[in-house]
Amino acid sequence: MIEARGLSRQFRNKGRHGGLINAVTGVDISVEAGELVGFLGPNGAGKTTTLRMLTTLLAPTAGEATVAGCDLLKDPRGVRRRIGYVAQGSGASPESTVAEEMRMQGRLYGLSKSAARIHVPELMEQLQLRGLERRLVKSLSGGQRRRLDVALGLIHTPKLVFLDEPTTGLDPQSRASLWDHIRRVGVENGTTLFLTTHYLEEADALCDRILIMDNGRIIAEGTPDSLKSQVFGDRVTVGVAADRTAATADIAARMTDARDVSAAGGLVRFRVPHAHAALPDLVRALDAAQIPAESLQVNRPTLDDVFFLLTGRTLREADRGMASLEAINKVVSDVPA
Protein backbone atom coordinates (compact mmCIF):
# COMPACT_ATOMS: atom_id res chain seq x y z
CA MET A 1 0.00 0.00 0.00
CA ILE A 2 3.00 2.28 0.63
CA GLU A 3 6.47 1.74 -0.83
CA ALA A 4 8.85 4.64 -0.28
CA ARG A 5 12.58 4.67 -0.93
CA GLY A 6 15.03 7.41 0.03
CA LEU A 7 12.42 10.08 0.77
CA SER A 8 14.15 13.27 1.84
CA ARG A 9 13.14 16.85 2.42
CA GLN A 10 15.35 19.86 2.91
CA PHE A 11 14.25 23.36 3.86
CA ARG A 12 16.23 26.51 3.18
CA ASN A 13 16.87 28.58 6.28
CA LYS A 14 15.63 32.13 5.75
CA GLY A 15 17.67 33.46 8.65
CA ARG A 16 20.76 35.64 8.53
CA HIS A 17 23.21 32.85 7.70
CA GLY A 18 21.06 30.85 5.26
CA GLY A 19 21.98 27.20 4.83
CA LEU A 20 19.87 24.05 4.68
CA ILE A 21 17.88 22.12 7.27
CA ASN A 22 17.45 18.37 6.70
CA ALA A 23 13.96 17.67 8.04
CA VAL A 24 13.79 14.14 6.60
CA THR A 25 16.77 12.15 5.34
CA GLY A 26 16.60 8.96 3.23
CA VAL A 27 13.44 7.42 4.68
CA ASP A 28 12.35 3.95 3.49
CA ILE A 29 8.79 2.85 4.31
CA SER A 30 6.88 -0.30 3.39
CA VAL A 31 3.26 -0.80 4.47
CA GLU A 32 1.13 -3.79 3.51
CA ALA A 33 -2.61 -3.67 2.82
CA GLY A 34 -4.70 -3.93 5.98
CA GLU A 35 -1.90 -2.96 8.39
CA LEU A 36 -2.26 -0.40 11.15
CA VAL A 37 1.20 1.16 11.24
CA GLY A 38 2.31 3.67 13.84
CA PHE A 39 4.86 6.39 13.10
CA LEU A 40 6.35 7.24 16.47
CA GLY A 41 8.81 9.92 17.48
CA PRO A 42 9.26 13.16 19.44
CA ASN A 43 7.92 16.47 18.22
CA GLY A 44 10.14 17.78 15.43
CA ALA A 45 11.46 14.34 14.44
CA GLY A 46 10.12 14.67 10.88
CA LYS A 47 6.88 12.67 11.18
CA THR A 48 4.54 15.34 9.86
CA THR A 49 6.95 16.33 7.07
CA THR A 50 7.08 12.68 5.96
CA LEU A 51 3.29 12.44 6.12
CA ARG A 52 2.89 15.62 4.07
CA MET A 53 5.17 14.15 1.41
CA LEU A 54 3.26 10.85 1.28
CA THR A 55 -0.06 12.71 0.95
CA THR A 56 1.26 14.99 -1.87
CA LEU A 57 1.06 18.14 0.26
CA LEU A 58 4.83 18.63 0.13
CA ALA A 59 7.18 17.69 -2.71
CA PRO A 60 10.16 15.52 -1.71
CA THR A 61 13.62 16.94 -2.25
CA ALA A 62 14.75 13.41 -3.19
CA GLY A 63 13.46 9.85 -3.28
CA GLU A 64 10.45 8.07 -4.75
CA ALA A 65 7.28 6.39 -3.53
CA THR A 66 4.20 4.49 -4.62
CA VAL A 67 1.13 5.25 -2.52
CA ALA A 68 -2.14 3.33 -2.94
CA GLY A 69 -0.89 2.03 -6.28
CA CYS A 70 0.00 5.46 -7.74
CA ASP A 71 3.39 7.05 -8.30
CA LEU A 72 3.78 9.87 -5.79
CA LEU A 73 5.68 12.15 -8.19
CA LYS A 74 4.11 11.24 -11.52
CA ASP A 75 0.48 10.82 -10.44
CA PRO A 76 -0.19 12.90 -7.29
CA ARG A 77 -3.84 13.37 -8.31
CA GLY A 78 -4.28 9.60 -8.39
CA VAL A 79 -2.78 9.37 -4.90
CA ARG A 80 -5.19 12.00 -3.57
CA ARG A 81 -8.19 10.20 -5.07
CA ARG A 82 -7.27 6.95 -3.33
CA ILE A 83 -6.31 8.08 0.17
CA GLY A 84 -7.95 9.66 3.18
CA TYR A 85 -6.16 12.21 5.34
CA VAL A 86 -6.99 13.31 8.88
CA ALA A 87 -4.79 16.30 9.68
CA GLN A 88 -3.82 17.59 13.13
CA GLY A 89 -6.24 20.48 12.75
CA SER A 90 -9.91 19.96 11.93
CA GLY A 91 -10.85 20.33 8.27
CA ALA A 92 -14.56 20.85 8.95
CA SER A 93 -16.35 24.17 8.60
CA PRO A 94 -17.36 25.33 12.10
CA GLU A 95 -20.57 26.95 10.80
CA SER A 96 -21.88 23.80 9.08
CA THR A 97 -23.95 21.12 10.69
CA VAL A 98 -22.39 17.67 11.02
CA ALA A 99 -24.67 16.18 8.36
CA GLU A 100 -24.12 19.09 5.96
CA GLU A 101 -20.35 18.84 6.29
CA MET A 102 -20.30 15.10 5.67
CA ARG A 103 -22.60 15.32 2.65
CA MET A 104 -20.67 18.25 1.18
CA GLN A 105 -17.27 16.58 1.53
CA GLY A 106 -18.70 13.35 0.16
CA ARG A 107 -19.91 15.22 -2.91
CA LEU A 108 -16.50 16.90 -3.30
CA TYR A 109 -14.97 13.41 -3.42
CA GLY A 110 -17.36 12.49 -6.22
CA LEU A 111 -20.10 10.63 -4.35
CA SER A 112 -23.53 10.86 -5.92
CA LYS A 113 -26.40 12.23 -3.84
CA SER A 114 -27.85 8.76 -3.46
CA ALA A 115 -24.49 7.27 -2.44
CA ALA A 116 -23.96 10.06 0.09
CA ARG A 117 -27.43 9.47 1.59
CA ILE A 118 -26.48 5.83 2.17
CA HIS A 119 -22.86 6.19 3.21
CA VAL A 120 -23.16 9.18 5.56
CA PRO A 121 -25.55 7.49 8.03
CA GLU A 122 -23.39 4.33 7.97
CA LEU A 123 -20.28 6.31 8.93
CA MET A 124 -22.14 8.27 11.57
CA GLU A 125 -23.29 5.03 13.14
CA GLN A 126 -19.80 3.52 12.97
CA LEU A 127 -18.18 6.52 14.67
CA GLN A 128 -21.00 7.20 17.15
CA LEU A 129 -22.06 10.48 15.57
CA ARG A 130 -25.76 9.58 15.39
CA GLY A 131 -27.89 12.23 17.07
CA LEU A 132 -25.42 14.96 16.16
CA GLU A 133 -26.60 15.47 12.58
CA ARG A 134 -28.08 18.95 13.22
CA ARG A 135 -25.38 20.15 15.60
CA LEU A 136 -23.03 22.85 14.37
CA VAL A 137 -19.46 21.63 14.10
CA LYS A 138 -18.27 24.46 16.37
CA SER A 139 -20.55 23.19 19.15
CA LEU A 140 -19.01 19.70 19.28
CA SER A 141 -16.72 18.52 22.04
CA GLY A 142 -13.08 17.76 21.24
CA GLY A 143 -13.71 14.03 21.06
CA GLN A 144 -16.81 14.44 18.87
CA ARG A 145 -14.96 16.75 16.50
CA ARG A 146 -12.06 14.32 16.11
CA ARG A 147 -14.52 11.48 15.38
CA LEU A 148 -16.04 13.74 12.72
CA ASP A 149 -12.57 14.37 11.28
CA VAL A 150 -12.00 10.61 11.02
CA ALA A 151 -15.41 10.19 9.36
CA LEU A 152 -14.54 12.87 6.80
CA GLY A 153 -11.28 11.05 6.06
CA LEU A 154 -13.31 7.91 5.33
CA ILE A 155 -16.20 9.52 3.45
CA HIS A 156 -15.03 8.29 0.01
CA THR A 157 -14.18 4.77 1.27
CA PRO A 158 -10.40 4.95 0.74
CA LYS A 159 -8.32 1.84 1.29
CA LEU A 160 -5.50 3.89 2.86
CA VAL A 161 -6.00 6.57 5.53
CA PHE A 162 -3.33 8.80 7.06
CA LEU A 163 -4.00 10.07 10.59
CA ASP A 164 -1.68 12.80 11.85
CA GLU A 165 -1.66 12.75 15.66
CA PRO A 166 -5.45 12.31 15.79
CA THR A 167 -5.77 12.34 19.60
CA THR A 168 -3.55 15.33 20.45
CA GLY A 169 -5.30 17.60 22.92
CA LEU A 170 -7.96 15.08 23.95
CA ASP A 171 -8.56 14.03 27.53
CA PRO A 172 -7.63 10.42 28.41
CA GLN A 173 -11.21 9.14 28.18
CA SER A 174 -11.83 10.73 24.76
CA ARG A 175 -8.44 9.47 23.56
CA ALA A 176 -9.22 5.88 24.59
CA SER A 177 -12.64 6.11 22.94
CA LEU A 178 -11.13 7.32 19.67
CA TRP A 179 -8.58 4.47 19.81
CA ASP A 180 -11.48 2.02 19.87
CA HIS A 181 -13.12 3.70 16.89
CA ILE A 182 -9.91 3.77 14.87
CA ARG A 183 -9.19 0.11 15.60
CA ARG A 184 -12.74 -0.94 14.67
CA VAL A 185 -12.72 1.07 11.44
CA GLY A 186 -9.55 -0.68 10.33
CA VAL A 187 -10.89 -4.14 11.09
CA GLU A 188 -14.44 -3.70 9.77
CA ASN A 189 -13.53 -1.85 6.57
CA GLY A 190 -10.24 -3.58 5.79
CA THR A 191 -8.65 -0.12 5.73
CA THR A 192 -4.88 0.40 5.89
CA LEU A 193 -4.14 2.99 8.57
CA PHE A 194 -0.93 5.01 8.88
CA LEU A 195 -0.87 6.82 12.20
CA THR A 196 1.62 9.41 13.42
CA THR A 197 1.83 9.93 17.16
CA HIS A 198 4.16 10.85 20.00
CA TYR A 199 1.99 9.06 22.57
CA LEU A 200 3.80 5.86 23.56
CA GLU A 201 0.68 4.17 24.92
CA GLU A 202 -1.23 5.00 21.74
CA ALA A 203 1.30 3.30 19.49
CA ASP A 204 1.55 0.32 21.83
CA ALA A 205 -2.22 -0.16 22.11
CA LEU A 206 -3.21 0.38 18.48
CA CYS A 207 -0.50 -0.60 16.07
CA ASP A 208 0.38 -3.86 14.34
CA ARG A 209 3.81 -2.44 13.56
CA ILE A 210 5.73 0.67 14.57
CA LEU A 211 8.30 2.87 12.84
CA ILE A 212 10.38 4.99 15.24
CA MET A 213 11.75 8.24 13.85
CA ASP A 214 14.32 10.61 15.28
CA ASN A 215 16.22 13.50 13.71
CA GLY A 216 14.66 12.89 10.30
CA ARG A 217 15.56 9.19 10.09
CA ILE A 218 13.80 5.93 10.88
CA ILE A 219 15.93 4.34 13.57
CA ALA A 220 13.90 1.18 14.28
CA GLU A 221 10.82 -0.72 13.17
CA GLY A 222 8.89 -3.82 14.21
CA THR A 223 5.89 -4.96 16.23
CA PRO A 224 5.52 -3.36 19.67
CA ASP A 225 6.53 -6.64 21.31
CA SER A 226 9.55 -7.21 19.08
CA LEU A 227 10.81 -3.68 19.71
CA LYS A 228 10.38 -4.02 23.46
CA SER A 229 12.17 -7.37 23.40
CA GLN A 230 15.35 -5.47 22.49
CA VAL A 231 15.37 -4.11 26.03
CA PHE A 232 16.85 -6.52 28.56
CA GLY A 233 14.23 -7.78 30.99
CA ASP A 234 11.98 -6.12 33.53
CA ARG A 235 12.91 -3.05 35.55
CA VAL A 236 12.66 -3.53 39.33
CA THR A 237 12.65 -0.56 41.72
CA VAL A 238 13.06 -1.19 45.46
CA GLY A 239 12.47 1.55 48.01
CA VAL A 240 14.36 1.29 51.33
CA ALA A 241 15.56 3.62 54.06
CA ALA A 242 18.23 5.97 52.74
CA ASP A 243 20.94 4.52 54.99
CA ARG A 244 20.29 1.03 53.61
CA THR A 245 20.59 2.02 49.96
CA ALA A 246 24.16 0.77 49.46
CA ALA A 247 23.47 -2.57 51.15
CA THR A 248 20.35 -3.11 49.03
CA ALA A 249 22.26 -2.27 45.86
CA ASP A 250 24.89 -4.86 46.86
CA ILE A 251 22.16 -7.50 47.26
CA ALA A 252 20.68 -6.60 43.86
CA ALA A 253 24.08 -6.78 42.18
CA ARG A 254 24.62 -10.33 43.49
CA MET A 255 21.31 -11.59 42.06
CA THR A 256 21.49 -13.99 39.12
CA ASP A 257 21.32 -12.17 35.74
CA ALA A 258 20.80 -8.73 37.36
CA ARG A 259 21.98 -5.83 35.21
CA ASP A 260 22.10 -2.04 35.21
CA VAL A 261 22.02 -1.68 39.00
CA SER A 262 21.75 1.92 40.17
CA ALA A 263 21.10 3.40 43.59
CA ALA A 264 20.30 6.84 44.96
CA GLY A 265 18.32 8.29 47.85
CA GLY A 266 16.69 5.09 49.06
CA LEU A 267 15.80 3.78 45.60
CA VAL A 268 17.62 0.84 44.02
CA ARG A 269 16.90 0.00 40.38
CA PHE A 270 18.01 -2.98 38.30
CA ARG A 271 16.89 -5.22 35.48
CA VAL A 272 16.32 -8.98 35.46
CA PRO A 273 15.02 -11.24 32.66
CA HIS A 274 11.86 -12.26 34.56
CA ALA A 275 10.90 -10.24 37.62
CA HIS A 276 8.24 -12.73 38.81
CA ALA A 277 10.98 -15.37 39.22
CA ALA A 278 13.53 -13.00 40.80
CA LEU A 279 11.34 -11.24 43.38
CA PRO A 280 11.06 -14.12 45.90
CA ASP A 281 14.86 -14.37 46.05
CA LEU A 282 15.14 -10.61 46.47
CA VAL A 283 12.62 -10.51 49.31
CA ARG A 284 14.32 -13.40 51.12
CA ALA A 285 17.73 -11.70 50.79
CA LEU A 286 16.37 -8.41 52.15
CA ASP A 287 14.75 -10.22 55.10
CA ALA A 288 18.01 -12.03 55.85
CA ALA A 289 19.83 -8.68 55.88
CA GLN A 290 17.05 -7.14 58.03
CA ILE A 291 16.30 -4.50 55.38
CA PRO A 292 12.59 -3.64 55.28
CA ALA A 293 11.37 -2.89 51.76
CA GLU A 294 9.25 0.27 51.82
CA SER A 295 8.14 -0.14 48.22
CA LEU A 296 8.58 -2.57 45.35
CA GLN A 297 7.72 -1.82 41.74
CA VAL A 298 8.07 -3.85 38.55
CA ASN A 299 7.85 -2.34 35.05
CA ARG A 300 7.77 -4.26 31.82
CA PRO A 301 9.85 -2.78 28.97
CA THR A 302 8.18 0.14 27.22
CA LEU A 303 8.63 1.86 23.88
CA ASP A 304 10.27 4.70 25.78
CA ASP A 305 12.87 2.17 26.98
CA VAL A 306 13.43 1.19 23.34
CA PHE A 307 13.96 4.84 22.36
CA PHE A 308 16.37 5.30 25.27
CA LEU A 309 18.30 2.19 24.20
CA LEU A 310 18.63 3.56 20.66
CA THR A 311 19.31 7.22 21.41
CA GLY A 312 20.42 7.55 25.03
CA ARG A 313 17.42 9.69 25.95
CA THR A 314 13.70 9.16 26.46
CA LEU A 315 11.03 10.30 24.03
CA ARG A 316 9.77 12.82 26.56
CA GLU A 317 13.26 14.25 27.00
CA ALA A 318 13.53 14.48 23.21
CA ASP A 319 10.20 16.32 23.12
CA ARG A 320 11.51 18.90 25.58
CA GLY A 321 14.87 19.30 23.92
CA MET A 322 13.92 19.43 20.25
CA ALA A 323 12.37 22.42 18.52
CA SER A 324 8.95 21.63 17.11
CA LEU A 325 8.48 21.45 13.37
CA GLU A 326 6.13 24.41 13.59
CA ALA A 327 8.96 26.49 15.04
CA ILE A 328 11.31 25.34 12.30
CA ASN A 329 8.79 26.27 9.63
CA LYS A 330 8.82 29.86 10.90
CA VAL A 331 12.42 30.30 9.79
CA VAL A 332 12.60 28.13 6.68
CA SER A 333 11.18 28.22 3.21
CA ASP A 334 8.90 25.53 1.78
CA VAL A 335 10.78 25.76 -1.50
CA PRO A 336 12.91 22.62 -1.99
CA ALA A 337 16.63 23.24 -1.82
Buried (B, 14 or more C-beta within 10 A) or exposed (E): BBBBEEBBBBBBBEEEEEEEBBBBBBBBBBBEEBBBBBBBBBBBBBBBBBBBBBBBBBBBBBBBBBBBEBEBBEBBEBBBBBBBBBBBEBEBBEEBBBBBBBBBBBBEBEBEEEBBEEBBBEBBEBBBBEEBBEBBBEEBEBBBBBBBBBBBBBBBBBBBBBBBBBBBEBEEEBBBBBBEBBBEBBEEBEBBBBBBBBBBBBBBBBBBBBBBBBBBBBBBBBEBEEBBEEBBBBBBBBBBEEEBBEBBBBBBEEBEEBEEBEBEEBBBBBBBEEBEEBBEBBEEBBEEEEBEBEEBEEEEBBBBBBBBBBBEBBBEBBBEEBEEBEEBBEEBEEEBB
